[in-house]
Amino acid sequence: MRLLIVEDDPDLAAALAAAFARRDIAVDHAASVGDAELLLNAVRYAAIILDLGLPDEDGLAALKRLRRNDDPIPVLVLTARSSVEDRIRGLNAGADDYLVKPVDFDELQARLDAVLRRQGGYLNRKLMVGNVGFDTGTREVFVDDEPIILTVRETDLLELLLRRIGRVVPKRMAEDQLFGASESLGSNAIEVYAHRLRKRLEATGAAVRIDTVRGVGYMLRPVE
């Protein structure tokens, strides 16, 4: 899962990114509406955490523009504006939740989890295909109920494939989810991780197969 934090306070943004990283949630940071829109055009995010007092444009205007464009991405407003009227304006503009600074991180995480559950069950606790299981809370991977060791990138790729079982995961989507916009990567980085993950699953007797759809991406299939 990758989030976009739109926040002009670099210390707060860094603190949030570090807290999410401890829970294996990747984060990209934008300090302005303009930067955020560039990232949104390039990367598919699970959700946005949005400040309102941004240097180039009010966050509410950006939120309204997202909703006018029928963009359903979950948005949690995190702002110093604390009046009831401010909350109402934020929710009416299309926010999925509205939190006032300072916020306890555990509450922010719980609110994010709740929003994502409402947006289609993204945080189903356990994903299971064949004899391969993935616990989204602990991020442990099991084959025949026995834990196996994967790297963080391999785990991220497996989760993405499990969530789209039987459907192609485009290479660009995999790059966005594993690396975001802040990391440079070689042209064959996803191929390398897909190859490693395939070999690890085969070595443990996993009853799934990662197929390469040439020129498009990858697909996970159960096998007998």
TORPA-4810 file (N, C-alpha, C, O; in nm, 3 decimals):
<nodes>
NODE_1_0.085_-0.119_0.000_0.000_0.000_0.000_0.089_0.124_0.000_0.188_0.128_0.073_M
NODE_2_0.054_0.224_-0.081_0.131_0.347_-0.089_0.036_0.465_-0.071_-0.070_0.471_-0.134_R
NODE_3_0.075_0.558_0.015_-0.005_0.675_0.045_0.063_0.800_-0.009_0.185_0.803_-0.029_L
NODE_4_-0.018_0.903_-0.032_0.035_1.035_-0.066_0.000_1.130_0.049_-0.117_1.149_0.082_L
NODE_5_0.105_1.189_0.109_0.085_1.290_0.213_0.106_1.427_0.150_0.214_1.455_0.098_I
NODE_6_0.005_1.512_0.155_0.014_1.648_0.101_0.018_1.742_0.221_-0.084_1.770_0.283_V
NODE_7_0.139_1.789_0.253_0.162_1.863_0.378_0.283_1.953_0.359_0.389_1.908_0.316_E
NODE_8_0.266_2.084_0.392_0.377_2.177_0.371_0.470_2.188_0.491_0.572_2.257_0.483_D
NODE_9_0.438_2.123_0.601_0.527_2.119_0.717_0.619_1.999_0.701_0.575_1.885_0.718_D
NODE_10_0.748_2.020_0.668_0.836_1.906_0.640_0.859_1.816_0.761_0.875_1.695_0.746_P
NODE_11_0.860_1.874_0.881_0.882_1.792_1.001_0.763_1.699_1.025_0.782_1.581_1.056_D
NODE_12_0.642_1.751_1.011_0.523_1.667_1.029_0.518_1.560_0.921_0.490_1.443_0.951_L
NODE_13_0.544_1.598_0.797_0.542_1.500_0.688_0.644_1.389_0.712_0.613_1.272_0.690_A
NODE_14_0.764_1.425_0.757_0.868_1.325_0.783_0.827_1.234_0.897_0.850_1.113_0.892_A
NODE_15_0.766_1.291_1.002_0.722_1.210_1.116_0.614_1.110_1.075_0.616_0.994_1.116_A
NODE_16_0.518_1.156_0.994_0.413_1.066_0.947_0.471_0.956_0.858_0.434_0.839_0.871_L
NODE_17_0.561_0.995_0.768_0.621_0.895_0.678_0.697_0.790_0.758_0.690_0.671_0.727_A
NODE_18_0.770_0.833_0.860_0.845_0.738_0.942_0.752_0.645_1.019_0.778_0.525_1.030_A
NODE_19_0.642_0.699_1.071_0.547_0.617_1.145_0.481_0.514_1.053_0.464_0.398_1.091_A
NODE_20_0.443_0.556_0.933_0.384_0.460_0.839_0.486_0.356_0.795_0.453_0.239_0.778_F
NODE_21_0.611_0.398_0.777_0.715_0.305_0.735_0.733_0.193_0.838_0.760_0.079_0.801_A
NODE_22_0.718_0.227_0.966_0.730_0.124_1.070_0.620_0.021_1.059_0.631_-0.088_1.115_R
NODE_23_0.513_0.055_0.987_0.404_-0.040_0.965_0.404_-0.091_0.821_0.303_-0.141_0.771_R
NODE_24_0.519_-0.076_0.755_0.537_-0.127_0.618_0.441_-0.063_0.519_0.397_-0.128_0.424_D
NODE_25_0.409_0.064_0.540_0.326_0.139_0.446_0.414_0.245_0.381_0.474_0.328_0.450_I
NODE_26_0.423_0.241_0.250_0.509_0.335_0.177_0.438_0.468_0.159_0.316_0.473_0.147_A
NODE_27_0.517_0.575_0.157_0.461_0.710_0.150_0.540_0.794_0.051_0.662_0.787_0.046_V
NODE_28_0.468_0.874_-0.029_0.528_0.982_-0.105_0.478_1.113_-0.045_0.368_1.118_0.010_D
NODE_29_0.560_1.218_-0.055_0.526_1.346_0.008_0.522_1.457_-0.097_0.612_1.468_-0.180_H
NODE_30_0.418_1.538_-0.092_0.409_1.659_-0.174_0.385_1.776_-0.080_0.303_1.768_0.011_A
NODE_31_0.457_1.886_-0.104_0.446_2.004_-0.018_0.349_2.107_-0.072_0.329_2.212_-0.010_A
NODE_32_0.288_2.080_-0.186_0.195_2.177_-0.247_0.092_2.101_-0.330_0.109_1.983_-0.360_S
NODE_33_-0.013_2.170_-0.367_-0.116_2.110_-0.454_-0.056_2.075_-0.589_-0.084_1.968_-0.644_V
NODE_34_0.026_2.165_-0.643_0.086_2.138_-0.774_0.169_2.012_-0.774_0.158_1.930_-0.866_G
NODE_35_0.253_1.995_-0.671_0.335_1.874_-0.662_0.247_1.750_-0.645_0.275_1.645_-0.703_D
NODE_36_0.142_1.764_-0.566_0.053_1.651_-0.544_-0.014_1.606_-0.674_-0.025_1.486_-0.700_A
NODE_37_-0.058_1.701_-0.754_-0.127_1.664_-0.878_-0.030_1.600_-0.978_-0.070_1.511_-1.054_E
NODE_38_0.095_1.643_-0.978_0.195_1.575_-1.063_0.212_1.430_-1.020_0.218_1.341_-1.105_L
NODE_39_0.220_1.406_-0.889_0.235_1.270_-0.840_0.111_1.186_-0.869_0.122_1.069_-0.906_L
NODE_40_-0.006_1.245_-0.852_-0.130_1.171_-0.877_-0.145_1.132_-1.023_-0.209_1.031_-1.055_L
NODE_41_-0.087_1.209_-1.112_-0.090_1.174_-1.254_0.007_1.061_-1.288_-0.003_1.000_-1.394_N
NODE_42_0.101_1.035_-1.197_0.205_0.936_-1.226_0.192_0.808_-1.146_0.238_0.703_-1.190_A
NODE_43_0.130_0.815_-1.028_0.130_0.703_-0.934_-0.012_0.673_-0.888_-0.092_0.764_-0.868_V
NODE_44_-0.041_0.546_-0.870_-0.170_0.505_-0.817_-0.155_0.487_-0.665_-0.081_0.400_-0.620_R
NODE_45_-0.226_0.569_-0.588_-0.217_0.565_-0.442_-0.341_0.499_-0.382_-0.449_0.501_-0.441_Y
NODE_46_-0.322_0.441_-0.263_-0.436_0.383_-0.192_-0.521_0.491_-0.128_-0.643_0.476_-0.115_A
NODE_47_-0.456_0.602_-0.087_-0.529_0.711_-0.021_-0.441_0.835_-0.015_-0.319_0.828_-0.036_A
NODE_48_-0.505_0.949_0.014_-0.435_1.077_0.031_-0.462_1.128_0.171_-0.575_1.123_0.219_I
NODE_49_-0.357_1.176_0.238_-0.372_1.252_0.362_-0.343_1.397_0.326_-0.232_1.431_0.287_I
NODE_50_-0.444_1.483_0.340_-0.441_1.616_0.280_-0.450_1.727_0.384_-0.546_1.734_0.461_L
NODE_51_-0.348_1.813_0.387_-0.355_1.937_0.462_-0.437_2.038_0.381_-0.450_2.024_0.259_D
NODE_52_-0.492_2.137_0.447_-0.572_2.238_0.375_-0.495_2.368_0.353_-0.514_2.434_0.250_L
NODE_53_-0.410_2.406_0.448_-0.337_2.532_0.434_-0.209_2.514_0.356_-0.100_2.513_0.414_G
NODE_54_-0.220_2.501_0.225_-0.104_2.475_0.140_-0.058_2.603_0.072_-0.138_2.695_0.054_L
NODE_55_0.069_2.612_0.033_0.123_2.740_-0.013_0.070_2.790_-0.146_0.065_2.910_-0.168_P
NODE_56_0.030_2.700_-0.235_-0.010_2.744_-0.369_-0.161_2.745_-0.391_-0.210_2.813_-0.482_D
NODE_57_-0.234_2.671_-0.309_-0.379_2.663_-0.328_-0.441_2.601_-0.204_-0.378_2.519_-0.137_E
NODE_58_-0.562_2.641_-0.173_-0.630_2.580_-0.060_-0.659_2.433_-0.089_-0.703_2.398_-0.199_D
NODE_59_-0.635_2.348_0.008_-0.656_2.205_-0.011_-0.800_2.169_-0.044_-0.825_2.072_-0.115_G
NODE_60_-0.895_2.248_0.008_-1.036_2.221_-0.023_-1.063_2.236_-0.172_-1.140_2.159_-0.229_L
NODE_61_-1.002_2.335_-0.235_-1.022_2.354_-0.379_-0.969_2.234_-0.456_-1.031_2.189_-0.552_A
NODE_62_-0.854_2.183_-0.414_-0.797_2.066_-0.481_-0.887_1.944_-0.461_-0.907_1.865_-0.553_A
NODE_63_-0.940_1.930_-0.340_-1.029_1.817_-0.311_-1.156_1.825_-0.396_-1.200_1.724_-0.452_L
NODE_64_-1.214_1.943_-0.407_-1.334_1.959_-0.490_-1.305_1.924_-0.636_-1.388_1.865_-0.704_K
NODE_65_-1.185_1.960_-0.683_-1.148_1.931_-0.821_-1.136_1.779_-0.843_-1.178_1.728_-0.947_R
NODE_66_-1.079_1.710_-0.745_-1.072_1.563_-0.754_-1.211_1.504_-0.770_-1.234_1.419_-0.856_L
NODE_67_-1.303_1.550_-0.686_-1.438_1.491_-0.689_-1.514_1.531_-0.814_-1.595_1.453_-0.865_R
NODE_68_-1.492_1.651_-0.865_-1.557_1.690_-0.991_-1.509_1.601_-1.106_-1.583_1.576_-1.202_R
NODE_69_-1.386_1.553_-1.095_-1.331_1.464_-1.197_-1.365_1.318_-1.171_-1.310_1.228_-1.234_N
NODE_70_-1.456_1.295_-1.076_-1.502_1.159_-1.041_-1.388_1.069_-0.996_-1.390_0.949_-1.020_D
NODE_71_-1.288_1.128_-0.929_-1.179_1.048_-0.875_-1.222_0.995_-0.738_-1.247_1.075_-0.648_D
NODE_72_-1.232_0.862_-0.721_-1.284_0.807_-0.595_-1.177_0.784_-0.489_-1.209_0.728_-0.384_P
NODE_73_-1.052_0.825_-0.512_-0.946_0.796_-0.417_-0.984_0.845_-0.277_-1.029_0.959_-0.264_I
NODE_74_-0.966_0.763_-0.174_-0.998_0.808_-0.038_-0.909_0.926_0.004_-0.789_0.926_-0.022_P
NODE_75_-0.969_1.025_0.067_-0.897_1.143_0.114_-0.929_1.166_0.260_-1.045_1.182_0.298_V
NODE_76_-0.825_1.167_0.343_-0.838_1.204_0.483_-0.779_1.344_0.499_-0.660_1.365_0.475_L
NODE_77_-0.861_1.439_0.539_-0.813_1.574_0.565_-0.748_1.577_0.703_-0.804_1.528_0.800_V
NODE_78_-0.626_1.634_0.709_-0.555_1.651_0.836_-0.513_1.798_0.843_-0.423_1.841_0.771_L
NODE_79_-0.578_1.875_0.930_-0.564_2.020_0.924_-0.573_2.081_1.064_-0.618_2.017_1.159_T
NODE_80_-0.530_2.206_1.074_-0.545_2.281_1.199_-0.682_2.348_1.209_-0.717_2.400_1.315_A
NODE_81_-0.760_2.347_1.101_-0.892_2.411_1.102_-0.989_2.323_1.181_-1.021_2.212_1.141_R
NODE_82_-1.035_2.375_1.294_-1.101_2.287_1.391_-1.248_2.316_1.417_-1.312_2.244_1.494_S
NODE_83_-1.303_2.420_1.357_-1.442_2.454_1.388_-1.537_2.353_1.325_-1.502_2.282_1.231_S
NODE_84_-1.657_2.350_1.379_-1.760_2.262_1.322_-1.786_2.299_1.176_-1.804_2.212_1.091_V
NODE_85_-1.788_2.429_1.148_-1.812_2.473_1.010_-1.701_2.424_0.916_-1.728_2.384_0.803_E
NODE_86_-1.576_2.427_0.964_-1.465_2.376_0.883_-1.482_2.227_0.854_-1.460_2.182_0.742_D
NODE_87_-1.522_2.152_0.955_-1.542_2.008_0.936_-1.652_1.981_0.834_-1.639_1.895_0.747_R
NODE_88_-1.758_2.056_0.846_-1.870_2.037_0.753_-1.826_2.070_0.610_-1.858_1.997_0.517_I
NODE_89_-1.752_2.181_0.594_-1.704_2.217_0.460_-1.614_2.108_0.404_-1.623_2.075_0.286_R
NODE_90_-1.527_2.053_0.487_-1.437_1.949_0.439_-1.511_1.824_0.396_-1.481_1.768_0.290_G
NODE_91_-1.605_1.780_0.477_-1.681_1.660_0.442_-1.770_1.684_0.321_-1.784_1.596_0.235_L
NODE_92_-1.829_1.801_0.312_-1.912_1.832_0.196_-1.830_1.845_0.068_-1.881_1.822_-0.042_N
NODE_93_-1.703_1.880_0.081_-1.617_1.891_-0.037_-1.574_1.755_-0.089_-1.522_1.744_-0.200_A
NODE_94_-1.595_1.650_-0.009_-1.563_1.517_-0.057_-1.464_1.440_0.026_-1.420_1.332_-0.014_G
NODE_95_-1.426_1.493_0.144_-1.334_1.420_0.231_-1.403_1.296_0.286_-1.522_1.298_0.318_A
NODE_96_-1.327_1.187_0.296_-1.380_1.064_0.355_-1.371_1.067_0.508_-1.444_0.996_0.577_D
NODE_97_-1.281_1.150_0.560_-1.272_1.171_0.704_-1.201_1.305_0.727_-1.135_1.357_0.637_D
NODE_98_-1.216_1.359_0.846_-1.162_1.492_0.876_-1.101_1.486_1.015_-1.172_1.461_1.112_Y
NODE_99_-0.969_1.509_1.024_-0.899_1.505_1.151_-0.831_1.639_1.176_-0.786_1.706_1.083_L
NODE_100_-0.824_1.677_1.304_-0.767_1.805_1.342_-0.630_1.782_1.407_-0.614_1.694_1.491_V
NODE_101_-0.532_1.863_1.366_-0.398_1.857_1.425_-0.401_1.918_1.566_-0.480_2.009_1.592_K
NODE_102_-0.318_1.868_1.656_-0.233_1.749_1.641_-0.317_1.623_1.654_-0.419_1.623_1.723_P
NODE_103_-0.274_1.516_1.589_-0.349_1.392_1.592_-0.261_1.279_1.643_-0.141_1.275_1.614_V
NODE_104_-0.319_1.190_1.720_-0.248_1.070_1.763_-0.233_0.977_1.643_-0.330_0.952_1.572_D
NODE_105_-0.111_0.927_1.620_-0.090_0.846_1.500_-0.176_0.720_1.500_-0.225_0.681_1.394_F
NODE_106_-0.194_0.658_1.613_-0.276_0.536_1.617_-0.419_0.566_1.572_-0.482_0.485_1.505_D
NODE_107_-0.469_0.684_1.610_-0.603_0.722_1.563_-0.603_0.744_1.413_-0.695_0.701_1.343_E
NODE_108_-0.501_0.812_1.363_-0.491_0.834_1.219_-0.489_0.701_1.145_-0.558_0.685_1.045_L
NODE_109_-0.409_0.607_1.194_-0.403_0.475_1.130_-0.538_0.406_1.134_-0.581_0.346_1.035_Q
NODE_110_-0.607_0.414_1.248_-0.737_0.349_1.260_-0.839_0.414_1.166_-0.919_0.344_1.105_A
NODE_111_-0.835_0.546_1.155_-0.927_0.615_1.063_-0.897_0.576_0.918_-0.988_0.555_0.839_R
NODE_112_-0.768_0.567_0.885_-0.729_0.526_0.750_-0.779_0.385_0.721_-0.835_0.359_0.615_L
NODE_113_-0.758_0.294_0.815_-0.805_0.156_0.797_-0.955_0.152_0.773_-1.003_0.079_0.685_D
NODE_114_-1.029_0.230_0.851_-1.176_0.231_0.837_-1.217_0.282_0.700_-1.307_0.226_0.636_A
NODE_115_-1.153_0.390_0.655_-1.185_0.445_0.524_-1.156_0.344_0.413_-1.236_0.326_0.321_V
NODE_116_-1.042_0.277_0.421_-1.005_0.180_0.318_-1.098_0.059_0.318_-1.128_0.003_0.213_L
NODE_117_-1.145_0.020_0.436_-1.242_-0.090_0.440_-1.370_-0.050_0.369_-1.429_-0.130_0.296_R
NODE_118_-1.413_0.073_0.390_-1.535_0.120_0.324_-1.517_0.132_0.173_-1.614_0.127_0.098_R
NODE_119_-1.393_0.147_0.129_-1.364_0.163_-0.014_-1.341_0.030_-0.084_-1.267_0.023_-0.182_Q
NODE_120_-1.403_-0.076_-0.033_-1.397_-0.202_-0.107_-1.316_-0.310_-0.041_-1.274_-0.406_-0.107_G
NODE_121_-1.293_-0.298_0.088_-1.228_-0.408_0.158_-1.081_-0.423_0.127_-1.029_-0.534_0.127_G
NODE_122_-1.012_-0.312_0.100_-0.870_-0.322_0.066_-0.791_-0.388_0.177_-0.689_-0.453_0.150_Y
NODE_123_-0.837_-0.374_0.302_-0.761_-0.427_0.414_-0.817_-0.558_0.468_-0.808_-0.583_0.588_L
NODE_124_-0.875_-0.642_0.382_-0.912_-0.774_0.427_-0.793_-0.836_0.500_-0.681_-0.834_0.448_N
NODE_125_-0.816_-0.889_0.618_-0.706_-0.930_0.705_-0.619_-1.038_0.640_-0.497_-1.031_0.647_R
NODE_126_-0.681_-1.138_0.578_-0.602_-1.247_0.522_-0.641_-1.271_0.377_-0.759_-1.284_0.345_K
NODE_127_-0.542_-1.278_0.292_-0.561_-1.312_0.151_-0.516_-1.456_0.133_-0.413_-1.496_0.186_L
NODE_128_-0.593_-1.533_0.059_-0.562_-1.676_0.043_-0.588_-1.718_-0.100_-0.697_-1.697_-0.153_M
NODE_129_-0.489_-1.776_-0.164_-0.502_-1.834_-0.298_-0.428_-1.966_-0.297_-0.308_-1.972_-0.266_V
NODE_130_-0.499_-2.074_-0.330_-0.436_-2.206_-0.323_-0.389_-2.232_-0.180_-0.465_-2.215_-0.085_G
NODE_131_-0.265_-2.272_-0.167_-0.209_-2.295_-0.033_-0.123_-2.179_0.015_-0.046_-2.193_0.110_N
NODE_132_-0.136_-2.064_-0.053_-0.058_-1.946_-0.018_-0.146_-1.847_0.058_-0.252_-1.808_0.009_V
NODE_133_-0.102_-1.808_0.176_-0.176_-1.712_0.256_-0.091_-1.590_0.286_0.032_-1.599_0.297_G
NODE_134_-0.157_-1.475_0.300_-0.087_-1.351_0.332_-0.169_-1.276_0.435_-0.285_-1.243_0.411_F
NODE_135_-0.108_-1.248_0.550_-0.173_-1.173_0.657_-0.140_-1.026_0.637_-0.024_-0.986_0.650_D
NODE_136_-0.241_-0.945_0.606_-0.216_-0.804_0.576_-0.181_-0.723_0.700_-0.126_-0.613_0.688_T
NODE_137_-0.211_-0.775_0.818_-0.175_-0.705_0.939_-0.029_-0.726_0.976_0.043_-0.629_1.000_G
NODE_138_0.013_-0.852_0.982_0.152_-0.883_1.019_0.244_-0.887_0.899_0.366_-0.884_0.914_T
NODE_139_0.186_-0.894_0.777_0.260_-0.903_0.651_0.342_-1.033_0.644_0.449_-1.037_0.583_R
NODE_140_0.291_-1.137_0.707_0.354_-1.268_0.699_0.296_-1.346_0.582_0.178_-1.335_0.550_E
NODE_141_0.381_-1.425_0.518_0.341_-1.509_0.406_0.352_-1.655_0.449_0.449_-1.696_0.514_V
NODE_142_0.250_-1.734_0.412_0.247_-1.875_0.450_0.226_-1.961_0.327_0.153_-1.923_0.235_F
NODE_143_0.289_-2.077_0.326_0.259_-2.181_0.229_0.227_-2.306_0.309_0.309_-2.353_0.388_V
NODE_144_0.105_-2.360_0.289_0.058_-2.473_0.372_0.072_-2.441_0.520_0.114_-2.525_0.599_D
NODE_145_0.035_-2.317_0.557_0.036_-2.270_0.695_0.175_-2.261_0.757_0.188_-2.238_0.877_D
NODE_146_0.279_-2.278_0.676_0.416_-2.262_0.724_0.469_-2.127_0.676_0.461_-2.097_0.556_E
NODE_147_0.524_-2.045_0.767_0.574_-1.914_0.724_0.695_-1.927_0.633_0.780_-2.014_0.652_P
NODE_148_0.702_-1.839_0.533_0.819_-1.833_0.446_0.874_-1.690_0.450_0.802_-1.595_0.478_I
NODE_149_1.002_-1.678_0.423_1.069_-1.550_0.432_1.082_-1.488_0.293_1.139_-1.549_0.202_I
NODE_150_1.027_-1.366_0.278_1.042_-1.289_0.156_1.099_-1.153_0.191_1.087_-1.107_0.304_L
NODE_151_1.161_-1.088_0.094_1.205_-0.951_0.115_1.082_-0.859_0.114_0.973_-0.901_0.076_T
NODE_152_1.102_-0.734_0.156_0.991_-0.638_0.158_0.934_-0.619_0.018_0.812_-0.619_0.001_V
NODE_153_1.020_-0.603_-0.082_0.972_-0.583_-0.220_0.898_-0.706_-0.270_0.793_-0.693_-0.334_R
NODE_154_0.950_-0.824_-0.242_0.882_-0.947_-0.285_0.746_-0.958_-0.218_0.649_-1.000_-0.282_E
NODE_155_0.739_-0.922_-0.092_0.612_-0.927_-0.020_0.512_-0.828_-0.080_0.395_-0.861_-0.099_T
NODE_156_0.559_-0.707_-0.111_0.471_-0.606_-0.171_0.416_-0.655_-0.306_0.298_-0.638_-0.336_D
NODE_157_0.503_-0.715_-0.386_0.461_-0.763_-0.517_0.361_-0.877_-0.501_0.262_-0.882_-0.573_L
NODE_158_0.387_-0.969_-0.408_0.294_-1.080_-0.386_0.157_-1.028_-0.343_0.055_-1.076_-0.391_L
NODE_159_0.155_-0.929_-0.252_0.027_-0.874_-0.208_-0.050_-0.815_-0.326_-0.171_-0.837_-0.340_E
NODE_160_0.019_-0.741_-0.410_-0.046_-0.680_-0.526_-0.104_-0.787_-0.618_-0.216_-0.772_-0.667_L
NODE_161_-0.030_-0.893_-0.641_-0.077_-1.002_-0.726_-0.195_-1.076_-0.662_-0.290_-1.112_-0.731_L
NODE_162_-0.189_-1.098_-0.531_-0.298_-1.167_-0.461_-0.427_-1.085_-0.466_-0.536_-1.142_-0.475_L
NODE_163_-0.414_-0.954_-0.459_-0.534_-0.869_-0.460_-0.597_-0.862_-0.599_-0.712_-0.819_-0.613_R
NODE_164_-0.524_-0.902_-0.701_-0.576_-0.899_-0.837_-0.569_-1.039_-0.898_-0.536_-1.055_-1.016_R
NODE_165_-0.600_-1.139_-0.818_-0.589_-1.277_-0.864_-0.669_-1.299_-0.992_-0.786_-1.261_-1.001_I
NODE_166_-0.604_-1.360_-1.090_-0.670_-1.387_-1.217_-0.675_-1.269_-1.311_-0.727_-1.280_-1.422_G
NODE_167_-0.622_-1.153_-1.267_-0.617_-1.034_-1.352_-0.472_-0.990_-1.370_-0.387_-1.016_-1.285_R
NODE_168_-0.445_-0.927_-1.479_-0.309_-0.881_-1.506_-0.277_-0.759_-1.420_-0.356_-0.665_-1.412_V
NODE_169_-0.161_-0.762_-1.357_-0.106_-0.644_-1.290_-0.009_-0.578_-1.388_0.098_-0.633_-1.412_V
NODE_170_-0.044_-0.463_-1.444_0.047_-0.398_-1.539_0.181_-0.366_-1.473_0.188_-0.337_-1.354_P
NODE_171_0.284_-0.371_-1.552_0.418_-0.341_-1.501_0.423_-0.203_-1.438_0.484_-0.185_-1.332_K
NODE_172_0.359_-0.105_-1.501_0.361_0.032_-1.447_0.294_0.038_-1.310_0.343_0.108_-1.222_R
NODE_173_0.185_-0.034_-1.291_0.118_-0.036_-1.162_0.210_-0.096_-1.057_0.219_-0.044_-0.945_M
NODE_174_0.278_-0.205_-1.092_0.370_-0.268_-0.997_0.482_-0.173_-0.960_0.521_-0.166_-0.843_A
NODE_175_0.536_-0.101_-1.056_0.641_-0.003_-1.028_0.591_0.105_-0.933_0.660_0.143_-0.839_E
NODE_176_0.469_0.155_-0.959_0.412_0.260_-0.875_0.399_0.213_-0.731_0.434_0.285_-0.637_D
NODE_177_0.346_0.090_-0.713_0.318_0.041_-0.579_0.445_0.003_-0.503_0.452_0.020_-0.381_Q
NODE_178_0.545_-0.049_-0.573_0.667_-0.093_-0.506_0.766_0.021_-0.485_0.839_0.021_-0.386_L
NODE_179_0.769_0.117_-0.577_0.872_0.219_-0.571_0.819_0.360_-0.560_0.891_0.447_-0.509_F
NODE_180_0.697_0.388_-0.606_0.645_0.523_-0.602_0.723_0.615_-0.696_0.788_0.570_-0.790_G
NODE_181_0.713_0.744_-0.668_0.778_0.842_-0.756_0.910_0.892_-0.701_0.980_0.968_-0.768_A
NODE_182_0.945_0.851_-0.580_1.063_0.908_-0.515_1.188_0.824_-0.530_1.295_0.866_-0.486_S
NODE_183_1.179_0.707_-0.591_1.295_0.620_-0.603_1.328_0.596_-0.750_1.239_0.579_-0.834_E
NODE_184_1.456_0.596_-0.780_1.498_0.562_-0.915_1.513_0.411_-0.924_1.550_0.346_-0.826_S
NODE_185_1.485_0.355_-1.039_1.494_0.211_-1.056_1.535_0.180_-1.199_1.508_0.256_-1.292_L
NODE_186_1.599_0.065_-1.214_1.638_0.021_-1.346_1.519_-0.025_-1.428_1.412_-0.050_-1.374_G
NODE_187_1.540_-0.036_-1.557_1.430_-0.070_-1.647_1.378_-0.211_-1.623_1.264_-0.241_-1.658_S
NODE_188_1.460_-0.299_-1.562_1.417_-0.436_-1.541_1.395_-0.469_-1.394_1.395_-0.586_-1.356_N
NODE_189_1.377_-0.366_-1.309_1.364_-0.390_-1.165_1.247_-0.481_-1.132_1.261_-0.574_-1.052_A
NODE_190_1.130_-0.456_-1.192_1.013_-0.539_-1.163_1.036_-0.682_-1.212_0.997_-0.777_-1.144_I
NODE_191_1.100_-0.698_-1.328_1.129_-0.832_-1.378_1.216_-0.909_-1.280_1.197_-1.029_-1.259_E
NODE_192_1.313_-0.840_-1.220_1.402_-0.905_-1.122_1.323_-0.953_-1.002_1.340_-1.067_-0.958_V
NODE_193_1.236_-0.868_-0.947_1.159_-0.907_-0.829_1.057_-1.016_-0.863_1.035_-1.107_-0.783_Y
NODE_194_0.995_-1.008_-0.979_0.902_-1.113_-1.020_0.973_-1.247_-1.034_0.920_-1.350_-0.993_A
NODE_195_1.094_-1.246_-1.091_1.172_-1.369_-1.106_1.207_-1.427_-0.969_1.194_-1.547_-0.947_H
NODE_196_1.253_-1.341_-0.878_1.290_-1.389_-0.744_1.170_-1.446_-0.670_1.179_-1.551_-0.607_R
NODE_197_1.057_-1.375_-0.679_0.936_-1.421_-0.611_0.890_-1.553_-0.669_0.850_-1.643_-0.595_L
NODE_198_0.893_-1.566_-0.800_0.854_-1.691_-0.865_0.939_-1.808_-0.815_0.886_-1.915_-0.783_R
NODE_199_1.069_-1.787_-0.807_1.159_-1.893_-0.763_1.135_-1.930_-0.616_1.136_-2.048_-0.581_K
NODE_200_1.112_-1.830_-0.532_1.088_-1.857_-0.390_0.958_-1.936_-0.371_0.953_-2.029_-0.291_R
NODE_201_0.855_-1.900_-0.445_0.728_-1.972_-0.433_0.741_-2.115_-0.485_0.689_-2.208_-0.424_L
NODE_202_0.810_-2.131_-0.596_0.831_-2.267_-0.649_0.907_-2.353_-0.550_0.876_-2.471_-0.534_E
NODE_203_1.007_-2.296_-0.484_1.092_-2.372_-0.392_1.017_-2.419_-0.268_1.056_-2.517_-0.204_A
NODE_204_0.909_-2.348_-0.233_0.833_-2.385_-0.113_0.709_-2.468_-0.144_0.632_-2.499_-0.054_T
NODE_205_0.689_-2.503_-0.271_0.574_-2.585_-0.308_0.443_-2.510_-0.314_0.337_-2.569_-0.296_G
NODE_206_0.450_-2.378_-0.340_0.328_-2.298_-0.349_0.243_-2.342_-0.467_0.295_-2.365_-0.576_A
NODE_207_0.112_-2.353_-0.445_0.020_-2.396_-0.550_-0.032_-2.277_-0.629_-0.152_-2.266_-0.656_A
NODE_208_0.058_-2.187_-0.665_0.025_-2.071_-0.748_0.137_-2.056_-0.851_0.247_-2.108_-0.834_V
NODE_209_0.106_-1.982_-0.957_0.203_-1.959_-1.064_0.196_-1.813_-1.104_0.088_-1.756_-1.118_R
NODE_210_0.313_-1.752_-1.123_0.319_-1.614_-1.173_0.347_-1.619_-1.322_0.457_-1.657_-1.364_I
NODE_211_0.248_-1.581_-1.401_0.264_-1.578_-1.547_0.306_-1.440_-1.592_0.257_-1.339_-1.541_D
NODE_212_0.397_-1.435_-1.688_0.435_-1.309_-1.751_0.347_-1.287_-1.873_0.342_-1.371_-1.963_T
NODE_213_0.278_-1.175_-1.876_0.198_-1.137_-1.992_0.285_-1.040_-2.071_0.296_-0.922_-2.037_V
NODE_214_0.345_-1.090_-2.175_0.450_-1.017_-2.244_0.404_-0.878_-2.288_0.300_-0.862_-2.351_R
NODE_215_0.484_-0.779_-2.253_0.454_-0.643_-2.292_0.350_-0.574_-2.205_0.320_-0.457_-2.227_G
NODE_216_0.293_-0.647_-2.106_0.187_-0.589_-2.023_0.223_-0.594_-1.875_0.234_-0.490_-1.810_V
NODE_217_0.242_-0.715_-1.821_0.270_-0.726_-1.679_0.269_-0.870_-1.632_0.321_-0.959_-1.699_G
NODE_218_0.208_-0.892_-1.514_0.212_-1.024_-1.449_0.076_-1.061_-1.396_-0.006_-0.975_-1.362_Y
NODE_219_0.053_-1.193_-1.389_-0.072_-1.245_-1.338_-0.046_-1.364_-1.248_0.035_-1.451_-1.282_M
NODE_220_-0.113_-1.368_-1.133_-0.101_-1.482_-1.042_-0.219_-1.576_-1.065_-0.334_-1.533_-1.071_L
NODE_221_-0.189_-1.705_-1.078_-0.293_-1.805_-1.101_-0.276_-1.919_-1.001_-0.163_-1.956_-0.968_R
NODE_222_-0.387_-1.975_-0.952_-0.374_-2.099_-0.873_-0.346_-2.216_-0.967_-0.391_-2.217_-1.082_P
NODE_223_-0.274_-2.314_-0.919_-0.247_-2.436_-0.997_-0.288_-2.557_-0.915_-0.288_-2.554_-0.792_V
NODE_224_-0.324_-2.663_-0.985_-0.364_-2.786_-0.916_-0.241_-2.856_-0.859_-0.254_-2.962_-0.797_E
</nodes>
